Amino acid sequence: MKRFNKENFKTLLLTMLFILSIALNQQLWERISLAQIMPSVGQLETIEVKRNTNINYNISDILSPQSFRINFGGGLHTVLYSDTYGIWKETLKNLKDGYFEKDVLIEEIDKEKWLEANNFRSIEMRFGYNMPIDLLREMVEGKKEGIYGKVDTIDRILISLMGDRHIYIANHKEGKYYMIQSMKEENNFYKIVRTIEESRYDAYYALSDIYGVQNNELMPIDLDDNIHQIQVVREIDPTNDGQVEAFAGTFFGENLDFIRKIIETSGSVIYMYGYGQKALKIDDLGVLQYIEKIDKEEASKNIKFEEAIKIALAFISEHGSWGNIDAYLREVKPIERDNKKGYAFLFGYRLNGFSVYCSDENKRMDTPIKVEVLGNQVIYYKRFLKREKIAIKFLENKEDKVILPASQVLDKNFEVIKNDYLNNRPETLNIEEEKIAEEVLSTIQGIEIGYYDQPMNKQNYLIPIWIIKTDKITYYFNAYDGKIINYSAI
C-alpha cells in the first residue's frame, strides 16, 4: 500500500508540473508582442549610415507607412498599424524592379480618380510625413529615371488590385495625385490581401456608409479582440547609476571624470560639458534630453531632407539604439534657430502593433523620440520609451474592463467636438442642427486605437485609447469609459 501511495504521488506531481508548464507558456506567449518575435520585414532594404562609427540598420523599417488600409471590396475594409504581413517590403521590391526605369508611364490625375481606384479592392499606405522621392529611390537602390524628377514628395501609396497593374502615389496635403503604369504582373499583393481576408481581422467601414455623409475615412464597428491595458517599465531608470552612466557615456565618452554631474532633489541627473556646450538630463520619470550649443560652421551647412534624416537616424542609433523598437517616423517639422533652418524629426513607436501616445509633465501631447537637426549638427535629442513588462503569473486573470466601440465614444463626445467645430468656424452658427452634424462628421480625418502613456499618473501602465482626428483638433479618449483624456491642435 505504501508503494502504491508513493507512485500515485509521483504521478500526481508530474501531472501538476505538466499543467503548470502549459499555463506558464501560455502566459508568456500572451505577453510577448508579435512584432518582437517576427523578423523585420525590411531586412533586404538597408542603407548604411556612417557617423563616427559604422552603423547598420534598416532605414526602410523606420520610414515605413504609419497605417495600411486594406479594401476587400463591397465596402468592407480593415486597417493595420504595423506591417505584420510584409506589405511595405513587397512595395519596395516592386518599386525597385519597375518604377525607376526609363519607360515608366506616369500621369497626373485628379482626386476623384484616386478615390475611384480606392473604392475597389486595393491597399492604401499612409505616411505621417512627406517622403522625398529621392529618399525612396535610395531605399530601393533605384536609378535616377522613371518617377525620379517627375514627383517631388509623397505621403500616400495606393496599390490597385483590379488587374490594371497600376500604382497610385500622392501628396494628399498638396492635392497632387499620380497614376503609374508599370507594376509587374508577378507580385504578392493579391496573396497578401487574401491571407488577411482569410484571417481574423477587425472590420472597418467608411463613415459615408455608417452615417451617410461625404467622408471616406474608416471606422471599426467592433473590434475582434478586447484591448487590455499593459504593464510597462521605463527604458531608462534614473535610480540605476550604471544604466544612467552607460547612456551618458554614449554622449561624453566612457571617461566621465571631466564631466560635471548634478543630482537634483527631484531625482533628475544632469551631465554638463564645458560651459554649456553639451548638456544631458535624465529626469525622475526617465525622460532623456540632450542639448548641444549651436556650432555656427556645422549648423550653417545647407543640407537636404534626405541627409538630415540620415543624421537623425544615426544619432539615435548611437545614443540608445533602435534595437527591439517598433519605431516609425511620425512627423517632420521645419525649424529655425539663430537664423539657421533645419528639421525636427518626431518618431513614434508601437507595442503589440498599436501606436503609443504620451503627454509631458504639463499634460501636453508629446512625442516619444525627437531629434532636431541644423546643418550637420544635432542640437536637441529627446527619448522617452516604455517596454512591456513580461509578468508571468500562474493562471493570471486579465482585468474585466472592455473597451467601448469607436462609434459609442464618438456619440458620447459629439457635443464637445461639435462645439469646437463651431468655435473654429463662427460663420456656421446659423446653420441648422442636422446640417452642422453632417459637416462635423465630414471633418473627421482618422479614427485609430492606440495606447496612452500618462507618466504623471500611472507610470507603469499603458491604457487603450481611441484617437479621433478632425481637420483642426486631435482628441484622445479613454477607451474604457469614453472620457476625453487630452487633445492637441493640428
N, C-alpha and C positions, 0 to 999 in steps of 0.2 A: 504493500500500500504506500509505503514511504517513497519507493522508487517511482510509483505512478504519479504521486503529487509533484515530485521533483521534475519529471518530464513534462507534466502539464504546465508547470510554472515556466519552464524554458520556452515551450510553445507559445504561451500567452505573452511572454516578454518579447519574443521575436515578432509576434503579430503586432504588438503595440509599437515597436520600433519601426516596423514597415509602414504602418499608418502614419506615424509621426513624420517619417521621411517624405511621404507623399504630400502631407499638409504643408510642410516647410517648403518643399519645392514649388508647390502651387503659389504660396505667398510670395516667394522670391520672383517668380515669373510675372506675377501681377504687378509687382513694384518696379520692374525694370522696363523702361520705355522701349518701344520698337526701334526708335532712332538710335538707341545705344547699342543694340545687338546686331543691327543690319550694317553691312558695309556702305561706305559713301557711294552715292550714285554718280559722283563726278570724278571718279578716280582716273579716267582717261584724259580729262581736260585739265592739265596742270600747267601753271605758269610759275617759273622760278623767280622769286623776288630776292634780290641781294641788297642787304643794307647792314653793314658792319659784320654780319655773319651770314653763312649760307642757310637760307630758309626755303623749305619746300612745303607748299600746302595747296589745296585745291581752291583756287580763286573762284572757280565756277560755282562751287557749292555756296559760298558766302554771297555771291552776286546773283543767286538764283531767285526765281519769282517768289513773291510773298503769298500767292494763292494760285490754285489750279481749279478752274471751274469746268466741270465735265457736263456736257449736254448729251443726254442719251436719246433725245428726240421725244416728241409728244408732250413737251412741257415739263419733262422730268429731268432734274439735274442733281449733281452733288458737288460739294466744294471740299478740296483738300488744302491743308495749310502746311504740309510738309511733303516732300517728294518721295513718298514711300514706294511708288510704282516706277520710278525712273523716267518720268515724262521729260524732265529737263535734260537728262543725259541723252535721250533719244532725239530731242530737239537740236541740241548742239551737234550731234552726229550728222543729222540731216543738213543743217546749215553749213557744216564743213564740206559735205560732199557735193552740194549743188548751188549754193547761193552766193558764193564769192567767185563765180566763174563768169567769163566774158559774155556768154549767150543768155544770161538770165533776163527774163522779161519782167519789168516792174511797172505798175500802173497806179497812179494816184486815184483813189475812189472817194466817194462821199460817205458820210456816216451811215446813211440808210443802207448802202450796200454792205457795210461791215455788219450792221445789225441783222440784215437778211441772212448772211452767212452764219451768224451766231445763233440763229433761230433753229438751225438743224443740228444734226449730230456733229459735235466738234469739241475741241479743247481750247479754252482760253486761259492764258497765263498773264498774271498781273504783277508788275513790279511796283515797289514803293518809291521809285526814283526814275529819272530819265537816263537810260543806258546809252552811251555813245556807241554808234555802230562800229567805230574803230576798236573799241574795247571788246565788243562782241567778236569782231574779226580776229583779234589777238587770241581770245579764248579758244577759238576753233582752229587757229593757225591757218586762216583763210588768206586768199590773195587780195590784193587791192584792186579788185574788179567786181563785177556783179552789182550788188546793192551798195557796195562801198562808194561813197561820194555822192550817191543819189538820195540818201536819207541821213539825217544828222543824228537824231536820238529817238529812242522808242521807250514806251512804258507798258506796252501790251503786245502779245503774240497770240494769234488765233490760228489753230490748225483745223481746216475743214476736212471732215471725214465723209463727204458726199461723192467721192470719186472724181473730183475735179482737179486733184493734185495741186491745190493752191494753199499757200501760207499767206496769212494776212499779218501785217505789222502796223503799229500805230503809235503816235504820240497823242494820246487821248486828251491830255491837258491843253494841247495846242490845236486840237481838232484836225490832225493830219492822219490820213488812213491810206494804206497801200496794199495792193494785191500783187503777189509774186507768183509767177507760173513756172515752177521748176522742181517741185517736190518729187523725189523718186517714188516709183510705184512700190518698191520693196522697202516699206518701213513698218515699224512695230506699233504705230499709234492705234490701229484697229484692234490689235491683240490686247494692248494695254487697257483700252476702254472696255472691251469685252470682259476682261478679267475683273475690272472694277464692278461692272454691271452684275456679274455673277457672284460677287462677294456681298457681305453685309455693309451697306453704306447708308449714310443719312440723306434722306430725300429732301431736296430743295426745290422751291417753286418761285417763279417770278412774281414780284409784287403786283404786276399787271393782272396775273391770274388770280391772286388772292384777294386783292382789294379793288380791282377794276380801274386802276389808274395808269397813267402813261409812265411806267417805270419798269425797266427790265432787270433791276437788281434782284438778288436772290435771298430767300429766307427759308429756313427749315421749319416745317410744321411741327415735327417732333424728332428728337434725337434717338437713335437706335439704342445707345447705352447712356446711362446716367454718368455725369462727370462729377467726380468726387474732389474735395479739397485734398491737397497733397502736403505731406510733411517735408520740409526742406532744411538745408543747412547753408550757412554763408560760405562762399568760396574763400573769403579771407576772414580769419578770426583775429581781431586786433589784440586779444589776450594771449595769443600764441606767438611768443617772441621769435621763435625760429622761423615760423611762416612769414611773419612781417619782415624780418631781416632778409629772408630769401627774396621777397618781392622788391625790397629796397635795393638789393644787390644787382637786380637787373637794370636799375637806373643809374646807380653810382659806382658799380663795381663791387667785388667781394669785400674789399677792404673799406670799412666804413669809419676808420679812425679819424679821418679829417672831415667827416660829415657831422654837422650839428644835429643832435636829436632832442626833440622836445616831447614830453608826455604830458598832455593836458589832464586836468581833473576829471573831465568827461570820459577819459579813456582813449581819446584820439592820440595817434602817434604822428609826429611831423619830422621829416628829414629835410635839412636845408644845406645847399652847397653854395659857397662863396657869399656874395652879398645879394642873395635873392636871384642868382642866375637860374637855379633849379630848386624846386620845392616839391616834396611828395607828402601827401597827407592820407592816412588811413584812419577814418573816424570810428567811433564806438559801434556803429552799425555794420562796419565792414566795407564802406564805400571808399574806393581808392581814387584820389585825384592828384594829377601831376601837372605842374605849371612850369614852363620854361620861358625865360626872358627872350624877347624877340631879338634875333640876330639880324641886323639890317641887311647884311650881304646875302645870307641864306634865304631870308623871308622875301627879299625883293625879286627873286628869280621868278619869271613868268612861266609857269608850267601848266599843262593841260590837265583836265579832269582825270584822264587815264593814268597819268604819272602820279597825281595826288592820291588817288585811291590806292595805288600800289604802296606808296609811302605809309599810308594809314594802316593798311593790312599788315605790312611788315613790322611796323611799330607794335601793334597789338600782339603779333606772334612772338616778338622778343620780350614783351612785358606782360606776361600772363598766359600767352599762347592761345590757340584755337582748339586745343585738344579736348575731345569729347563734348564739344559745344555745338548744338544745332543752331548756328548763328546765321543771320542774313542781314543784308543792308536794307534798312527800313526807310531811310530818308536822307537826302543831301540838301544842305542849305548853303548859300553863298555867305561869306563873312568878310568883314573888313576891319583890320586893326592897324593903327598908325599909318593910315592911307595905303595899306597893302592889302590886296584881295586874295582870298583863299576859299577853302571849303570846310564845312563842318559835316562829318560823316556820322550818322546816327545808326547804330546797329541794334537789332533785336535778337532774341533767342527763343527757342521753343523747348518745352518739356512735354513729353507724351504727345508730341505732334501739334500742340497748341501754343500760340504766342504768349509770352509773359509780359504784362504791362505793370509799370511801377510808378510810384509818386515819391517826391522828395520830402524832406522834413517839414516843408511848408504846404504839403498836400497838393503841390503842383505836379501834373503829369511829367514824367521824366523818361529818359532812355537808359537802358542798362549799360550800353557802351557808347562813348562819344569820343571822337578824335577831331581836333581842329588842326588844319594844315595850312601854313603860309609858305609859299615857295617850296623849298626843300625841307622846311622845318616843321616839326610837330610842336605846337606851342601849348596844347592842352590835351589831356587824356583823362577820361573818367571810366571807371569799371565797377559794376555792382551786379554780381551774378549770384544766383542760388542754385544749388544742386539737390536733386531729390534724395531724401534720406531713405536708405534701404532698411526698413524696420521689419524684422521677421518676428511675428508673434503667432503662437500656436492657435489655429482656428480664430484668427482675428476677425472681428466684425467691423465693416466699414460703417460710417455714420448713415443714419436713416434718411438724411435730407435728400430731397430730389429737386433737381433744377427745374425752373419754370420754362415753358416754351417761349421762344422769342416773341411770338405774337401776343402772349399774355403780358410780357414785360413792356412791349410797345403800347398796349392798351392801357396799362396801369399808369404809364408816364406820358401819355399822349398830350395831356393838358400842358405839362411842362415844356415839351417840345414845341407845341403849338404857340405858346406864349413867347418863347424865344424866337420863333419864326416871325411873329407879329412885331416884336420889338426891333428886329433887324430890318423890317420892311414896313415902315409906318404907312405907306401908300395902300396897304392891304386891309386896313382897319375897317373899311366899309364894305368889304366883300362878304357875301352870305356864308353862314357857318359850314354848309356842306361843301362849298367851293374851297373854303380855307382848308378843310380836312384833306381834300384831294390834292391841293398844292403842297401841303406839308408832307404827305406821303411821297409825292413826286420828287422831293429834295433829298430823300434817303439815298446815300451812295454806297452803303455797305452794312451788313449785319453779320457779326462774327462772334464765335465763342472763344474764350481765352482764359488765362489765369491772371489774377491780380496780386501783386506783392505790396503789402502795406507795412513797411518796416517800422513805423511808429506805433503800430497796433500789434498784430500777430506776426512777429518776426519769423517764426518757424513754420508758417503755413501759407500756402497759396490757395486762394478761393476761386471757384469758377465765376466768370463774369460774362455778360452779354455786352458787346460793343456795338452801338448803333451810331453810324456816321452820317451826318447830313452835310449839306454844302457849306455850312458855317461852323458847326459845332460837332465834336465827337463826344458821345455820352458813354459812361461806364456804369453798368448796373450789376448789383449783386444778383447772381443767377438763382439763388435760393429764395429770396423774398422780393426781388424786383425793385428794391430801393436803389436810388442813384447814389453811387459812391464818389464819382468825380466826373469832371468834364473838361474839355480843352477846346479853345477856339482854333479854327483852321486858318 
